[in-house]
Amino acid sequence: MCTSTALRSALFAYPWALQRPNLDAALDRVVASGCDELVVTPCYHRADFFQPADPSMPICYGEYGAVFFGIDESLYDETPIRPRLSRLVDDPDDLLRAAEAVRARDIELSLWMIYNFQDELSDVFPQFARHDPFGNAHRGGLSLGAPEVAAYFLAQTHDVLTRFSPSTVWIESLYRRGMGMPSKSRGPITPRSQFLLSLDWNQGMRSQAEASGVPADALCADVANWLRDDLARMPTNKTNGAVDEDWLAGAFDGGLGAYVDLCREVTTRLWEQTGQLIHDAGSRIYHQPVGANSLGTDLDARVNASMDRLMISPADAAELQAAREGIDSRQIYVPYHGQYDDKETLVHDVQHASSIGADGVSFYAYGLLRDEQLSWIREAVRKTAG
């Protein structure tokens, strides 16, 4: 039986919330949560927010993608891509001052980096967006095979590491995201069509494939022709087949499988380069475990070996220990990111994490929580310390 352990605790946070009504008042509330780590995002995607403790902006309508710090232009020489500074930022150095103030309160400062999930950059730079086989840009995702995109993400990583010196970096969405069904439709799309539409057909990715001996340009044209036929007809039992390794190996005379393998390698290499920058800066990598099936992400499970902290929700101590995969120094943090409407449930869940041997827990997110909820977090974590 695993002995209960005192837990470390991380509170995710929106950067603008740390300025409202002012930095000192916000950090007083963070301290009241009892958390010993604040995980702040310097870049964010499209969302709207209910901020119950904000005295003048309880409802915040978000942007389509923005950063919350002034970038170092000299780091971005190899890419034409530039982010937009959020309208919620009064001074480009606000987040840097907040980071220094967080540390002055003896709270660890970590970063929450959202990479390939926002609408702004794919709209402003459609030539660098992930493309479907017809050449149309996806909204909300860039092509990780475009050299300009890789250069941008690496520059941004270098920028925030140098500027903020985070203890840990949560890497979010540094992979190809899937394609959901459009909100306006009157007919289903087969799984195979949806998969083919969601792959990265940007010329940057295809050029890398061609250089590796994969005839990606001809394949893209063949896939587009196949899709025209499949999308024009209602699905049948015959056409509604699954996307699996057997289908992939034979589809388009084996060309599709070769292209998917190339996309996975390109994406995984970029993730590893990003991770190396983080480790070289003396920071730790925080991530969810990557599964063996990479068909939805183009990310290979070999990246798991680089992770210093895992976010998982294990059912028991055996499952938690298995997640360490022989890396004794790896931290296991259990996320409690849902909505809690009473203290008792939160305390019970956090005690479970302690009882199965977790190293820490995380909560989401400063800016969305009332004072009562912050006090529940404090009590829940304190109870694990005995």
C-alpha positions in Angstrom: 0.0 0.0 0.0 1.3 3.5 -0.9 1.7 5.9 2.0 0.0 9.3 1.6 2.4 12.0 0.7 2.4 15.8 1.1 1.6 17.3 -2.3 3.1 20.1 -4.2 0.5 22.2 -5.9 0.4 24.2 -9.1 -2.1 26.9 -10.1 -2.6 27.7 -13.8 -3.2 31.4 -14.5 -4.1 33.8 -17.2 -1.6 36.7 -17.4 -4.2 39.5 -17.6 -5.9 38.3 -14.4 -2.7 39.0 -12.5 -3.0 42.7 -13.4 -6.6 43.1 -12.1 -7.4 45.1 -10.2 -3.6 45.3 -9.6 -0.7 42.9 -9.3 -0.4 43.1 -5.5 -4.0 42.3 -5.0 -3.9 39.5 -7.5 -0.9 37.9 -5.9 -2.5 38.2 -2.4 -5.3 35.9 -3.8 -2.7 33.5 -5.4 -1.0 33.2 -2.0 -4.4 32.6 -0.4 -4.7 29.5 -2.5 -1.7 27.9 -0.8 -0.2 26.8 -4.1 3.6 26.8 -4.4 3.7 27.2 -8.1 2.0 29.5 -10.6 1.9 28.3 -14.3 1.2 31.4 -16.4 0.6 31.4 -20.1 2.5 34.1 -22.2 0.4 33.2 -25.3 -3.2 32.1 -25.6 -6.0 31.0 -28.1 -9.6 31.9 -28.6 -11.9 31.6 -25.6 -14.3 33.7 -23.5 -14.0 33.9 -19.7 -16.2 34.3 -16.6 -14.0 36.1 -14.1 -16.1 36.3 -10.9 -13.5 38.2 -8.8 -12.8 40.9 -11.4 -14.3 44.1 -10.2 -14.7 45.7 -13.7 -14.6 42.9 -16.3 -16.4 39.8 -15.0 -17.0 38.7 -18.6 -13.9 38.8 -20.8 -14.3 38.2 -24.5 -11.1 36.7 -25.7 -9.0 37.2 -28.8 -8.2 34.9 -31.7 -4.6 34.4 -30.5 -2.2 36.7 -28.9 0.9 37.1 -26.8 1.2 38.9 -23.4 4.8 40.1 -23.6 6.9 42.3 -25.9 8.9 39.9 -28.1 12.7 40.3 -28.7 12.6 41.0 -32.4 16.3 39.9 -32.8 15.3 36.3 -32.1 12.9 36.1 -35.0 15.2 36.9 -37.9 14.6 33.5 -39.6 10.8 33.8 -39.8 8.4 36.4 -41.1 5.8 35.3 -38.6 5.1 37.7 -35.8 2.5 37.4 -33.0 0.0 40.1 -32.0 0.3 41.7 -28.6 -2.9 41.3 -26.7 -5.3 44.3 -26.2 -5.4 43.3 -22.6 -1.7 44.3 -22.1 -1.1 47.8 -20.9 2.7 47.5 -20.9 4.8 44.9 -22.8 6.9 44.3 -19.7 3.9 43.7 -17.4 4.3 39.9 -17.5 8.0 40.2 -16.7 7.3 42.3 -13.7 4.6 39.8 -12.6 7.0 36.9 -12.9 9.5 38.8 -10.7 6.8 39.6 -8.2 5.6 35.9 -8.1 9.1 34.8 -7.2 9.3 37.5 -4.6 6.4 35.8 -2.9 8.3 32.5 -2.7 6.1 31.0 -5.4 7.7 29.0 -8.3 7.1 30.6 -11.7 6.4 28.2 -14.6 5.1 28.8 -18.1 2.2 27.3 -20.0 3.1 27.5 -23.7 0.4 27.0 -26.2 1.9 26.4 -29.6 -0.1 25.2 -32.5 -3.7 26.1 -31.5 -4.9 29.6 -32.2 -6.7 31.3 -35.1 -4.8 34.6 -35.4 -1.6 33.3 -37.0 -3.3 30.9 -39.4 -5.6 33.7 -40.6 -2.8 36.3 -40.9 -0.3 33.9 -42.4 -2.4 31.4 -44.4 0.6 30.4 -46.5 2.1 28.9 -43.3 -1.2 27.3 -42.1 -1.9 23.6 -42.3 -3.5 23.0 -45.7 -6.0 20.4 -46.8 -5.2 18.5 -50.1 -7.1 21.2 -52.1 -4.7 24.0 -50.8 -7.2 25.5 -48.4 -5.8 26.8 -45.1 -7.1 25.2 -41.8 -8.1 27.7 -39.2 -6.4 27.4 -35.9 -3.3 25.4 -36.9 0.0 26.1 -38.6 2.0 23.7 -40.6 4.8 22.2 -38.5 6.5 21.2 -41.7 6.9 24.8 -42.9 10.4 26.0 -42.0 9.1 29.4 -41.1 6.7 27.9 -38.6 9.4 25.8 -37.0 11.7 28.9 -36.8 8.9 30.9 -35.2 8.1 28.3 -32.5 11.8 27.8 -31.6 12.3 31.6 -31.5 9.3 32.1 -29.2 10.5 29.3 -27.0 14.0 30.9 -26.7 12.4 34.2 -26.1 10.3 33.2 -23.1 13.0 31.0 -21.6 15.4 33.9 -21.7 12.9 36.5 -20.5 11.1 34.6 -17.7 13.5 31.8 -16.6 10.7 29.4 -15.8 11.1 26.5 -13.5 8.9 24.3 -15.7 7.3 24.6 -19.1 3.9 23.0 -19.9 4.1 22.2 -23.7 0.6 22.4 -25.2 -0.4 21.5 -28.7 3.0 21.2 -30.3 1.6 18.6 -32.8 -1.0 18.4 -35.5 -4.5 18.7 -34.1 -7.4 16.8 -35.7 -10.2 18.3 -37.7 -13.7 18.5 -36.1 -16.9 18.4 -38.1 -17.9 21.8 -39.4 -20.7 23.4 -37.4 -22.8 23.7 -40.5 -23.4 20.4 -42.3 -26.2 18.1 -43.4 -24.3 15.0 -44.0 -21.6 12.8 -42.4 -18.0 12.7 -43.5 -16.4 9.2 -43.5 -13.5 8.7 -41.0 -11.0 8.2 -43.8 -12.1 11.4 -45.6 -11.9 13.3 -42.3 -8.4 11.9 -41.7 -7.2 12.8 -45.2 -8.6 16.4 -44.8 -6.9 16.8 -41.5 -3.3 15.8 -42.6 -0.8 18.5 -43.2 -0.5 19.1 -46.9 1.2 22.5 -46.8 3.9 22.8 -49.4 6.5 23.1 -46.6 5.7 19.6 -45.3 5.4 18.2 -48.8 8.8 19.6 -49.8 10.4 17.8 -46.9 8.7 14.6 -47.9 9.9 15.0 -51.5 13.4 15.6 -50.3 13.2 12.3 -48.4 12.0 10.4 -51.4 8.3 10.4 -50.8 6.3 11.7 -53.9 4.1 13.9 -51.8 3.0 16.3 -54.5 1.6 13.5 -56.7 0.1 11.9 -53.6 -1.6 15.2 -52.7 -3.2 15.4 -56.1 -4.4 11.7 -55.9 -5.8 12.3 -52.4 -7.7 15.4 -53.6 -9.3 13.4 -56.5 -10.2 10.5 -54.1 -11.8 13.0 -51.7 -13.9 14.6 -54.5 -15.5 11.3 -55.1 -15.9 10.2 -51.5 -17.3 13.5 -50.2 -19.8 13.8 -53.0 -21.6 10.5 -52.0 -23.4 9.5 -48.8 -21.3 7.0 -46.8 -22.0 3.3 -47.1 -20.8 0.3 -45.0 -18.2 -0.2 -47.7 -16.9 3.4 -47.7 -17.2 3.9 -43.9 -14.0 2.0 -43.0 -11.8 2.7 -40.1 -8.5 4.6 -40.1 -6.0 2.0 -39.0 -2.5 0.8 -39.8 -3.8 -1.9 -42.2 -5.6 0.6 -44.3 -2.8 3.1 -44.1 -0.2 0.6 -45.3 -2.0 -0.1 -48.5 -3.7 3.2 -49.2 -2.6 4.9 -52.4 -0.1 2.1 -53.2 1.6 2.6 -49.8 2.3 6.3 -50.5 0.0 7.5 -47.7 1.7 5.5 -45.0 5.1 6.8 -46.1 3.8 10.4 -46.0 2.3 9.9 -42.6 5.6 8.5 -41.3 7.4 11.6 -42.7 5.0 14.0 -41.0 5.4 12.2 -37.7 9.2 12.4 -37.9 9.1 16.2 -38.8 6.7 16.9 -36.0 8.6 14.9 -33.5 11.9 16.5 -34.4 10.5 19.9 -33.8 9.1 18.8 -30.4 12.5 17.4 -29.5 14.3 20.6 -30.6 11.9 22.6 -28.4 12.4 20.3 -25.5 16.2 20.6 -25.9 15.9 24.4 -25.6 13.9 24.0 -22.5 16.4 21.6 -20.9 19.4 23.7 -22.0 17.8 26.6 -20.2 17.6 24.6 -17.0 13.8 24.2 -17.1 11.7 21.1 -16.9 9.2 19.7 -19.4 5.6 19.2 -18.3 3.3 17.2 -20.6 0.7 14.5 -20.9 2.1 11.0 -21.9 2.0 10.5 -25.7 0.4 7.2 -26.8 1.7 4.7 -29.3 -0.9 5.7 -31.9 0.2 8.9 -33.5 -2.4 9.0 -36.4 -4.2 12.0 -34.8 -1.2 14.0 -33.8 1.9 13.1 -35.9 3.8 12.9 -32.5 5.9 9.9 -31.7 5.8 8.4 -28.2 9.6 8.6 -28.0 9.2 12.1 -26.7 8.0 10.6 -23.4 11.6 10.0 -22.5 12.2 13.8 -22.4 9.4 14.6 -20.0 10.2 15.6 -16.4 6.7 16.0 -15.2 3.6 14.1 -16.3 0.0 15.3 -16.1 -2.1 12.1 -15.6 -5.2 11.0 -13.7 -4.2 7.5 -12.5 -6.9 5.2 -10.9 -4.5 3.7 -8.4 -0.9 3.5 -7.2 0.1 0.8 -9.6 -1.1 2.9 -12.6 0.8 5.9 -11.3 4.1 4.0 -10.8 3.8 2.5 -14.3 3.7 6.0 -15.7 7.1 6.7 -14.3 8.5 4.1 -16.7 11.6 3.5 -14.7 12.5 7.2 -14.4 12.4 7.7 -10.6 13.0 11.4 -10.9 9.9 12.0 -13.0 7.2 13.9 -11.2 3.5 12.8 -11.5 1.0 15.6 -11.2 -2.8 14.9 -11.1 -4.9 17.6 -12.7 -8.1 18.9 -11.0 -9.1 21.2 -13.8 -12.8 20.7 -13.7 -15.5 22.8 -11.9 -15.8 22.1 -8.2 -18.9 23.4 -6.5 -18.2 22.2 -3.0 -15.1 21.9 -0.8 -15.7 18.3 0.3 -15.4 16.8 -3.2 -12.2 18.7 -3.9 -10.7 17.7 -0.6 -11.6 14.0 -1.3 -10.1 14.0 -4.8 -6.9 15.7 -3.7 -6.5 13.2 -0.8 -6.8 10.4 -3.3 -3.9 11.8 -5.3 -1.9 11.9 -2.1 -2.9 8.3 -1.1 -1.7 6.8 -4.4 1.7 8.5 -4.3 1.4 11.5 -6.6 4.0 14.2 -6.3 1.7 17.1 -6.9 -1.7 18.4 -8.1 -2.7 21.2 -10.4 -5.7 23.5 -10.5 -7.3 25.5 -13.3 -7.2 28.5 -13.3 -6.5 31.8 -11.6 -8.9 34.3 -13.0 -11.8 31.9 -13.1 -12.0 31.1 -9.4 -13.8 32.7 -6.6 -12.2 33.3 -3.2 -14.1 30.4 -1.7 -12.7 28.1 -4.3 -9.1 29.3 -3.7 -9.6 28.6 0.0 -10.9 25.1 -0.8 -7.6 24.5 -2.7 -5.6 25.6 0.2 -7.4 23.4 2.6 -7.3 20.4 0.3 -3.6 20.6 -0.1 -2.9 21.3 3.5 -4.8 18.2 4.6 -2.3 16.1 2.6 0.5 17.5 4.8 -1.1 16.0 7.9 
